[in-house]
Amino acid sequence: MEFNIKKIIIFVVIALAIGGGIALLVSRFPSLLSPGNSPVESSSDAAAVCTDSIFAKVVEKNSPGVISVIAAADYEAIKDCGVGSVIGKSPDYAGHMEVSCVKPGASTSLKLIRGGTGFFVSTDGWVVTSSVAVPDQNTPFVIIVDNHTFKATVSFVDKNEGISILKTEASDRPWLKFGKVSDIALNNKAVAIGIVPGQRKVVSSMGTIKSVGRDFSIPLKSGYVDFKSLVETDMPFDMAVFSAPLLNEKGDVIGVNIGYSPSSGALFATGERVETIVKSVINTGDWNAPYIGLFYNKVPEGFKVTGRGALSVIPGSPAAKAGLREGDIIYQIDGVDVQGISDMGETVRYKQVGDIVNMRVQRSGQTIDIEVILETSAL
């Protein structure tokens, strides 16, 4: 994707950025549909960090489902640090953060640790966090719940989506429910909830939603990473909420902060596709992006169709198997009129392997309805 933002968005790649994963409602677990399993505990200091009364209640209600995720070896180095420990301001690109460790009777020391904020998405120990907080599947991690530690196995990491998924030994914990980004209106308020590393200290930040569906590439040391359909807010930047879960006024998670622009002061959060990924990982053990096998050409001469393109079809792809041909012009996808060439990609983006995409196309003056069954890409 073309990187066309003039002001380079600097994404602070910090493992201990109090990264939150997107908390999602996982349909595999029917118990999650019961209101009795929603977060009901409260944290004594949670409401105090948010002055808006509605969002103070959101923070208080949901903070019990938000936890600290730390590399096991690094936890040993900071577990005796005092409550006065603060998050440092010297991140690197390896997923570390510099933390000030205050121990009784000892001088303050600085520790480099890996981790961040995560939150429960089920009653049986599944946790979602950012891929900044947990950048690989080889490092042992632990989660900290009410001053107790539980082992965590890293089941999935996707740096393009910005999330990691862990299976932990914790059970019967409050969880966070996922909301629909499509229901968000510009200028609505949102709040992010983070946890100071290794502690139960809640930090939150509230802001206004400035845009939804932002696509851009992020410059990292390892190259550019493309992110799609992000939510932009103007909430005050704090390292504790850099990658924390983003919640609406209902207390539903609508994203996780993964990017910050110092020049504009904007925070960017992932969108709702994470729900689909988490369901797939929990149900099948993996996530495979759905593949359709089409790309657009310019509309041929003589076709007066605004914003719609003729197709090229990859041989052997799901589209080819369904009968789509080179030069077909898409008019509808799943019953919705196509307004631009990005509509196809956005539709597939929120599907899963095995889902059906219904397409209405024009071919040689005739209208044809075609069903395409999405598959896993062999590329």
N, C-alpha and C positions, 0 to 999 in steps of 0.2 A: 504494500500500500504506500502511496506517495506521502512522504513526510512534508506537509505544507504549512506547518505552524512556524511562524517567524520567530516567536519567542520560544526558545527551546525549553521544554518542560523537563526539569531536572527531577528524576525519580530517585529519591533517596532509598537506596537498596539496603535496608537494615533488618537484620533478623529480629532484633529486639525492639522493633518499632511498634511494639504492642500491636502486632498484626492480628487482625481479626479475620476469621474466615467467614464466609457467608453462612448464616445459620438457616437451615432449610427444613421444610416439612417433608419428611421422607415417607412416601406412601407405602413402603414395604412394611412399616410398623403401624398396624391399625391403632395401637395404644396411643400413638401420637395425636390421633384425631380427637382424643378426649380432652376437654378443657381441664380436667383434673391433673393432667400431666404438664400443663403449661407452668412457667415460672411463677411461684407464689411466695417464695421466700424474699426477704428484703435485706439489703446491706445498710448498715447504720449510717455510713457516710455517703451512700450513693446519691441520694436526693440533693444533698447539700452542694454538689458540684454543678448542678444545673438550675438556673434561676427561674426558667419558665415552668409554671406549675404543671402543665400537661406533660412536658417532656421530663420533668423531675420525677413524675410518677412512672413514666416509661423506663427511665434509668433504674429507678428503685425496683421495679418489677422484674426487669430482664437481666440485671447485673448478676444474679446468682447463676445464670447459665453461661456467663462469660468467665473464662479461666486463663491461667498463665501456662504457656507451653515453653519449655526450656530444654536445651540439649542436656542429657543426663550428666555428662562430665562437668558442664558449666554450672549446673545446679549445685554440685558439691562445693564449688568455689564461692558461691554467694548465699548458701542457705542460712548462714549465721549472720548475714548483714542486717544492720538495724533498720527500723522502719523509716529512718530519715534518708535512706538511699534514694538517689535520683537518677533519672535517665541521662546519660551523657549526650554530647552533641558532636561526636566524632565517628560517624558511621563509615563503613567501607563497603566494597562491592562483593564481599564474600559472605554476606549475611551475618555480620557481627555488629554489635553495638557496645560502645564504651559506657560502663556503668560505674557510678561512684558507690563504693561499698564502705559502710560505716559500721565498725564492730566495737562493742563496749570495751573501753580500756585500750584501744588500739588506734593508730592513725588511719585516716581515710586512704583507701587504696582504689585503684582503677582496675576494673575487670572487663575483658572482652568476652561477651557471651553471645550465644545464638538462641533465638527463640522469639516469642511474641505473644499476642493474645490469640486464643482460639475460643470456640464455643460449641456446646453440645448440640447435635442435631437429632439425637434419638435418646431413648431411655437406656440403651444398652452400650453406651460408651463411645459412639462415633463422634468425632470432633472435626470441625473444619477450621482451617487457619489459612494464612497467606503463604504463597510459595517463597516470599521473602523471609518469613519467619522460619519456615521449614523448607530449605532449598533442595534437599536430596533425600533419598530413601535409605541411605547407608548409615546415617548418624542416629544412635539411640536417643530418644527424647522421653521426657516425663511431663506430666501435667500436674498442676498444683491445685487442689480443691480443698478449701477450708483447712489449710495448713497440712494437708495430707498429700503425698505424692503417689502417682499411679504410672506404671509403665505405659508407653505409647508406641505402637508400631506404625510406621509411616507407610500407608497403603498406596498412596497416589500423590504425584506431584505434576502439575502442569503450569509451567512458567508463562505460557502464552495466555492462559486464562487467569493466572495470578493466584491459584489456590493449591493447597495441599490438604489431604484427608488422612486422618489418623484413626486407628482403632485402639481404644484404651481399655483398661481393666475396671474403670469406674462404671457404676450402674445406678439406675433410678435417680438420675439427676434432672434438674430443670433444663429445658431446651428452648431454643429460640425458633420462632416460626418465620417462614419466608413469605414476603409479600410480593405483589406484582409491580414491577417498575412501570408497566404500562398505565397503572392507575395514578402515577405521580403527575402533579401539575407543577408547572414552573412557578417559582416563588413560594412553594410550600416549604415548611420547615422540616429539618431532619436533625438527628442527634447521633453521635458516635460514642460508643462505650469502649474504653480500654482499661487494661490492668497494668499497674506498675510491675515490672518483671520480678517474679518470684514472690509477690506479695498479694494481699487481698485488697489493696488500695485501689479504689475505682476512680478513673479520670474520665470526664466526658466533655464534649464540645458540641455546640449547637450552631447551625447555620441555615442558609437558604439555598434551595435547589435552583441553580442557574441554567442548567441544560441537561437534557436526557438524550442518550443515543450518540454520544461523542465517539468518534473513531480517530485514532492517531497512533503513530509509532513512538516508542519510548527509547531514547538513546541510553544504552547501558554499555559497560566496558566490553561485554561479550558480543555486542552488536545491537541492532534494533529489534525490539519486540513489538509486534502489532497487537493492540488492544481494540476491541470493538464494543459499541453500545455502552459506554461509560456514563456515569452520573456525575455531574460537576456541581460542587457546592462551594460556598464562600466561608465555611466555618473556620474559626481561628485555628491556626496550625499549632499543634502540640505533638511532640514525639510520641506521647502515650496513645494518641488516637490516629497516628499516621496510617496504620493498617487495621484499624478497629472496625467492627461491624457498624453499618449505617442503618438506623432505624427511622421509620416514619412515626406519625403521631399515634398510630394504633399499636405501636410496639413491634411491628413486623420488620424483618431485615430486608432492606432493599439494595444492599451492596456492602462492599468492604473497601475502605480507603486504601488505594495502592499507589497513588501518585500525588505529587505536590509541585506546584509551579511558584517558586519564590517571586517571580516577576509580577504575576497577577494575584498571588495569594489564593489561588484555587486549589481545592482538593478534588481528586478524581477517584471514583469508586467503581468496582466491577458491577455489571448488570445481572439480570436474572437467569442467564444461561447456566449459572453455577448450580441451580437447583437440578437441572437435567443431568449434569455431570455427577453430582453427588448421589442421586438416585441410581445411576448406572453403576457407579463404583460399589455402592453398598449391596446392590442386588446381584451384580455379575462379577465383581472383583476388578473391573477395569472400565475405562471409558474410551470408546472409539468414535471419533467425529464422524457424523453421517456424511455420505458421499453420494452425489447425484450424477456427476460426469457431464456437466454442461458449462459452456461459457459463451459470452455474447460477442457477436460481431456488430458492425454498423448495420442499420436497416437498409435493405437493398433499394436501389433506385425504383421509384414508382410506388413505394409503400409510404403512405402519409400517416405514420404512427409516431406520436410524440412520446419520447421517453421510454420506448420499448425497443428491444434489439432482436435481430435474427440470431439463431443459435448455431453454435458448432457443437457436435456431439462426439464424445470420446468413445471410440470403439470398445465394446465389451463392458461399458459402464451401465449402471442401473437405468439411465435415460435411454441408452441404446437398446437395452433389453426390453424396455417398455414400448418401444416403437417410435420414439422421437427421432426426427431427422434433421440433418443440416438444413438451415434456412427456415425452419419452423419459427413462428413468431408467437410468443406467449402473451395471452390476453388476461388470463386469470390464474391465480394460484390459490388453491383451497377456497374457491368461491369469491375471492377478493380481487378486484381489478388491479392490474399491474400499473403502477404509476411511474416507476423508474427501474433502471437495470439492477439496482441494489435489492429490490424486493425478493428476488429468488434466493439470494444469499441469506437474507435475514430470515426467510421462512425456514430454510434448511438448518440454519444455525440453532434453532430452538427445537429441532426434531431429534429423534434417536434412531439408531440403526434398526431397521425393521418397520419403521413408520411409513405410511403411504402419503405421498404428495399428489394431489389432484391438479392437473394442468389442463387448461383450455387453450388451444393453440390454433393459429390460422396456417393452413397449408394449401397453396395453390387456389386461394379463394374460398376454401371450405373450412368450417369450424370443426375441430376434432377434440374430444375429451380423452385424456390419457392419464392412467394411474402409474406412478413411479414408486417402487419400493426401495427405500434408501438402504445402502449397504456400507460396509466398512471399506475405506479406501485402501487399495493395495500399494499405494505409493509410499 
